[in-house]
Amino acid sequence: MHKDLWSFLQVCKLLRDGVDAQAIAALTDGEWELILATANRHRVSPAIWANLVRNNVQSTVRQPIQTKLANIYELNTRRNRLIKREAAQAADWLNASGITPLMLKTSVNLLEAAESELGKWVTRDIDLLVDRDSFFPAAQILEHHGFRAKGDYNPQLHSYPALAKSGNVVTIDLHRDVGPQRNVLPVSEALRDARVLSEQPKILALPPTQRMVHLLYHGEIQDRRHELANVSLHQLVNFETLLRRYGDEIDWADVSARLSRAGSAAVLPSYLYLANRLLGLEHSRWPAPSPRARLHYGRWNLQMRSAFLTWLVQIWGVITPVMSRSRIEYFGGDAGDALSRTKYRLALGWTLIQRNGLTIFSKIAKVRQLRMRK
């Protein structure tokens, strides 16, 4: 078995319920080195320790590795406390001007979590959604309090440039809509149906079904992980968190219908099958695995076994990010039919070659240095 696939599957075993204590005790230092490299790349090392503790098998881990994982978890817990404080401070400033932000993505977990599990998740920023009328006033409020935009504002995009403040742990991403998925999750609906995540300061969050739609669309369609068969363990940990907390509240049929409207009917069954095979997750309302879902898992498995196939997928992912259907719809308003999309992609590809000339091949060569398995 290819070492990348082996280490990936070992990380999955460490994230599952019912961790095999004997198998953990048998791991060598060299094997742990491969496992931790993969876990760090996927930003799930703290989640491994949280799961070992939850299953009460942490003592079976070799002492040096046990100490390392415990330290990583503790440091991440401290980091997440600071991020919670930064989110609360930003929301407090916005609340003072009558703006109630809706929090998106991983940072929501930090506000919902008990103190004992706070170190499980790793987040790179705080995503806040506001209505269009509040978008620029919210940015001005944050800038008044010391935040600085890390770039120029692009009116074509759904968010303000990342806002950074000296001394803060992470940046704030301020959104005026949810991006390419706005056709399946309009900002008006998101704000209308939002739940209160925090009363003081007041922060909102999407209800469970919409959170699942947002998670899967953002990762599998917008970031093209389904198209490229590129599994993110960080995303799977967020999926597992949402499933454990709200699995019975999620309207899985509605999730399927929304993703189907985006032309991605295969995403949900494929992802549910992946989640089951990799982390042992399941739910009574999930559909039976389809042949297409099994094929998707097989494709991922084959890619992970072959450095050459992985390289080909990486090339395609790097040179075609604006050619996906979701991106065409985002910038053009309508992706059209399959023929018109093909014509658009061919024209765009020719434009890229004309603009970059032979340098495009040097860019492709650099793909060998990239890691897309995170």
C-alpha positions in Angstrom: 0.0 0.0 0.0 1.3 3.5 -0.9 2.5 5.3 2.3 0.3 8.3 1.7 -2.8 6.1 1.6 -1.6 4.1 4.6 -1.0 7.1 6.8 -4.3 8.7 5.6 -6.3 5.5 6.6 -4.4 5.3 9.9 -5.5 8.9 10.7 -9.1 7.9 9.8 -8.9 5.0 12.3 -7.7 7.3 15.0 -10.7 9.6 14.3 -13.3 6.8 14.5 -15.4 5.6 17.4 -14.2 2.4 18.9 -10.5 3.0 18.4 -8.5 -0.2 18.5 -6.2 0.2 21.6 -4.0 -2.8 20.6 -3.4 -1.5 17.1 -2.4 1.9 18.6 0.0 0.4 21.0 1.7 -1.5 18.1 2.5 1.6 16.1 6.2 2.3 15.8 7.8 5.8 16.1 8.4 5.8 12.3 4.7 5.0 11.7 3.6 7.7 14.1 5.8 10.2 12.2 4.0 9.5 9.0 0.6 9.6 10.7 1.3 12.9 12.4 2.6 14.5 9.2 -0.7 13.6 7.5 -2.8 14.7 10.4 -1.0 18.1 10.6 -1.4 18.6 6.9 -5.1 18.0 7.2 -5.3 20.1 10.5 -6.8 17.2 12.5 -4.1 16.4 15.1 -6.1 18.0 17.9 -9.2 16.0 16.8 -7.2 12.8 17.1 -6.3 13.5 20.7 -9.9 14.5 21.5 -11.1 11.2 20.0 -8.5 9.2 21.9 -9.6 10.8 25.1 -13.3 10.4 24.3 -12.7 6.6 23.7 -10.5 6.4 26.8 -7.5 4.9 25.0 -5.0 7.7 25.2 -2.9 5.8 27.6 -2.1 3.2 25.0 -0.2 5.7 22.9 3.6 5.7 23.2 4.6 8.3 25.8 6.5 10.7 23.6 3.6 10.7 21.1 1.0 11.0 23.9 2.8 14.1 25.2 3.1 15.6 21.7 -0.6 15.1 20.9 -1.7 16.4 24.4 0.5 19.5 24.0 -0.9 20.2 20.5 -4.5 19.9 21.9 -3.8 22.2 24.9 -2.1 24.8 22.7 -5.0 24.7 20.3 -7.5 25.0 23.2 -5.7 28.2 24.2 -5.7 29.5 20.6 -9.4 28.8 20.3 -10.2 30.7 23.5 -8.4 33.7 22.0 -10.4 33.3 18.7 -13.7 33.1 20.6 -12.7 36.3 22.4 -11.8 38.0 19.1 -15.1 36.9 17.6 -17.1 38.2 20.6 -15.3 41.5 20.5 -15.9 42.0 16.8 -19.6 41.1 17.2 -19.9 43.5 20.2 -18.7 46.4 18.0 -21.1 45.4 15.2 -24.0 45.0 17.7 -23.4 48.5 19.0 -24.3 49.8 15.5 -27.3 47.6 15.2 -25.6 44.9 13.1 -26.0 41.2 14.0 -23.5 39.0 12.2 -24.1 35.4 11.2 -21.1 33.2 11.8 -20.1 30.6 9.2 -17.9 27.5 9.0 -15.5 26.1 11.7 -15.6 29.0 14.1 -19.3 28.1 14.9 -18.1 25.0 16.6 -16.0 27.0 19.0 -19.1 28.9 20.3 -21.2 25.7 20.6 -18.5 23.6 22.2 -18.1 22.8 25.9 -14.8 23.9 27.4 -13.7 20.3 27.6 -13.8 19.8 23.8 -12.8 23.3 22.7 -9.4 22.3 21.4 -10.8 19.8 18.8 -11.1 22.1 15.8 -8.6 24.2 13.9 -9.7 27.4 12.2 -7.8 29.9 10.1 -10.3 32.8 10.3 -13.6 34.0 11.5 -16.3 34.1 8.8 -19.1 36.6 9.4 -22.1 37.2 7.1 -24.1 40.4 7.2 -26.9 41.7 4.9 -25.9 43.8 1.9 -26.9 47.1 3.5 -24.6 46.4 6.5 -21.7 45.2 4.5 -19.6 48.4 4.0 -20.7 49.9 7.4 -19.5 46.6 9.1 -16.2 46.8 7.4 -15.8 50.5 8.4 -16.6 49.7 12.0 -14.0 47.0 12.1 -11.4 49.2 10.4 -12.2 51.9 12.9 -11.3 49.5 15.7 -7.9 48.7 14.2 -8.5 46.1 11.5 -6.8 46.6 8.1 -7.8 45.0 4.8 -5.1 42.7 3.4 -5.9 43.7 -0.2 -8.1 45.8 -2.4 -11.9 45.3 -2.5 -13.1 43.4 -5.6 -16.8 44.1 -6.2 -17.1 40.8 -8.1 -16.5 38.8 -5.0 -18.8 38.0 -2.1 -16.5 39.1 0.6 -14.4 42.0 1.8 -10.6 41.5 1.7 -9.5 39.6 4.8 -9.4 42.0 7.8 -6.4 41.6 10.1 -5.6 43.3 13.4 -2.3 43.5 15.1 -2.2 41.1 18.0 -5.1 39.0 16.8 -4.7 35.3 16.2 -6.8 35.1 13.0 -8.3 37.4 10.4 -12.0 38.2 9.9 -13.7 37.4 6.5 -16.7 39.6 6.1 -19.3 38.3 3.7 -22.2 40.0 2.0 -23.5 36.7 0.6 -22.4 33.1 0.8 -20.6 33.1 -2.5 -21.1 30.7 -5.5 -23.8 28.8 -3.5 -26.1 31.8 -3.2 -28.4 30.2 -5.7 -29.1 27.3 -3.3 -28.7 29.3 -0.1 -29.6 32.9 -0.6 -28.4 35.4 2.0 -32.0 36.6 2.7 -33.0 33.0 3.5 -29.9 32.4 5.6 -30.5 35.5 7.7 -34.3 34.9 8.0 -33.9 31.3 9.3 -30.8 31.9 11.4 -30.6 30.6 15.0 -29.1 32.6 17.9 -25.7 31.2 18.6 -24.8 33.8 21.3 -27.1 36.2 23.1 -24.3 38.6 24.4 -22.9 39.6 22.1 -25.6 38.6 19.6 -24.3 36.2 17.0 -26.4 34.1 14.6 -25.7 30.7 12.9 -27.3 28.8 10.1 -29.9 26.1 11.1 -28.6 22.5 10.8 -29.9 21.7 7.3 -28.5 24.9 5.8 -25.2 24.4 7.6 -24.9 21.0 6.0 -25.7 22.5 2.6 -23.1 25.2 3.2 -20.5 22.7 4.3 -20.9 20.3 1.4 -21.3 23.0 -1.3 -18.3 24.9 -0.1 -16.0 21.9 0.2 -17.2 19.5 -2.5 -18.5 21.9 -5.2 -16.9 25.3 -4.7 -13.5 23.9 -3.7 -14.0 21.1 -6.2 -13.1 18.3 -3.8 -15.8 16.0 -5.3 -14.7 16.7 -8.9 -11.1 16.1 -8.0 -11.7 13.2 -5.6 -9.7 15.2 -3.0 -10.8 14.3 0.5 -10.3 16.8 3.3 -10.2 15.3 6.8 -10.6 18.7 8.3 -13.9 18.9 6.5 -14.9 15.4 7.6 -14.3 16.3 11.2 -16.6 19.3 10.8 -19.1 17.0 9.1 -18.9 14.5 12.0 -19.4 17.4 14.5 -22.5 18.6 12.7 -23.9 15.0 12.4 -23.4 14.2 16.1 -25.1 17.4 17.2 -27.9 17.7 14.7 -28.1 14.5 12.6 -31.8 14.0 13.5 -32.7 17.7 12.8 -31.1 17.8 9.3 -33.5 17.4 6.4 -31.3 15.2 4.2 -33.9 15.2 1.4 -33.7 19.0 1.3 -29.8 18.9 1.3 -30.0 16.5 -1.6 -32.5 18.7 -3.5 -30.5 21.9 -3.1 -27.2 20.2 -4.2 -29.1 18.7 -7.2 -30.3 22.2 -8.2 -26.7 23.1 -8.4 -26.1 20.3 -10.9 -24.4 18.1 -8.2 -26.8 15.4 -7.3 -24.0 12.9 -6.9 -22.2 14.9 -4.2 -24.4 13.9 -1.2 -24.5 10.2 -1.7 -20.8 10.1 -2.6 -19.9 12.1 0.5 -22.1 10.0 2.8 -20.4 6.8 1.5 -17.0 8.3 2.0 -17.9 9.4 5.6 -19.1 5.9 6.3 -16.1 4.1 4.8 -13.4 6.4 6.3 -14.9 7.4 9.7 -17.6 4.8 10.2 -20.3 7.5 10.3 -23.9 6.5 9.6 -27.5 7.7 10.1 -30.8 6.0 9.7 -32.1 8.6 7.2 -29.2 8.2 4.8 -29.9 6.6 1.5 -28.3 3.2 0.6 -24.9 3.7 -1.2 -25.4 4.1 -5.0 -23.1 2.4 -7.5 -21.9 5.9 -8.4 -20.9 6.6 -4.8 -19.0 3.4 -4.6 -17.2 4.3 -7.9 -16.3 7.7 -6.5 -14.7 6.1 -3.4 -12.9 3.7 -5.7 -11.5 6.5 -7.8 -10.3 8.3 -4.7 -8.6 5.1 -3.5 -6.9 4.6 -6.8 -5.6 8.2 -6.9 -4.2 7.9 -3.5 -2.2 4.8 -4.6 -0.7 6.5 -7.6 1.7 9.5 -7.5 1.2 10.0 -11.3 -2.6 10.1 -11.1 -2.4 12.5 -8.2 -0.1 14.7 -10.2 -2.5 14.7 -13.1 -5.4 15.7 -10.9 -3.3 18.4 -9.3 -2.5 19.9 -12.7 -6.2 20.0 -13.6 -7.0 21.6 -10.3 -4.4 24.3 -10.6 -5.0 25.4 -14.2 -8.8 25.2 -14.2 -10.1 26.8 -11.0 -12.3 29.3 -12.9 -13.7 26.7 -15.3 -16.0 24.9 -12.8 -19.7 25.3 -13.2 -20.1 27.0 -9.9 -17.5 29.6 -10.8 -19.0 30.3 -14.2 -22.4 30.8 -12.5 -20.8 33.0 -9.8 -19.1 35.4 -12.3 -21.5 35.1 -15.2 -24.8 34.6 -13.5 -25.7 31.6 -15.7 -23.6 28.5 -16.5 -25.7 27.7 -19.6 -25.9 24.2 -21.1 -23.1 21.7 -21.4 -22.1 22.9 -24.9 -21.9 26.6 -24.0 -19.9 25.7 -20.9 -17.5 23.7 -23.0 -17.1 26.6 -25.5 -16.5 29.0 -22.6 -13.8 26.7 -21.1 -12.0 26.2 -24.4 -12.0 30.0 -25.0 -10.8 30.7 -21.5 -8.1 28.0 -21.8 -6.8 29.6 -25.1 -6.8 33.0 -23.4 -4.7 31.6 -20.6 -2.2 30.2 -23.0 -2.0 33.4 -25.0 -1.6 35.5 -21.9 1.0 33.3 -20.3 2.7 31.7 -23.3 5.3 29.1 -22.4 5.3 30.1 -18.8 2.1 28.2 -18.3 4.1 25.0 -18.6 6.5 26.1 -15.9 3.5 26.7 -13.7 2.3 23.2 -14.4 5.8 21.8 -13.5 5.5 23.5 -10.1 2.5 21.4 -9.4 4.8 18.5 -8.4 5.6 20.5 -5.3 2.0 20.9 -4.2 0.1 18.8 -1.8 -3.6 18.6 -2.6 -4.5 15.9 0.0 -5.4 18.4 2.7 
